[in-house]
Amino acid sequence: MGVSPELCRAARGLLGWSQQELASRAQVARKTIADFELSQVRPHPRTLRDVVAALEAAGVEFLPAEANVSRGGIRVKWDARAGVEKPELRQRPRTPADRAQALT
């Protein structure tokens, strides 16, 4: 399945990954991820396969487009029986005080 820039960005967000984290896990340049997410480039099919594989290995499932989901979607899945570990999702700071504490 192909992945759109929006779904790539959303998948990273669900996992709490930076562009660098995804780039490292997919073994591609961070600039490739950044340019793709900004819709500035369409990476080679092999590169996109590596990006999707890294996200799927972390538990992201890409959903096909349907009538109620025009461009497809994503969800995080985990199943101990399937050998997929529950991802450690990072919480976004909700208040300015939380954001300041997260930086220390």
Beta strands, then each sheet from edge to edge (+ up, - down):
strand 1: 60-63
strand 2: 73-76
sheet 1: 1+ 2-
end
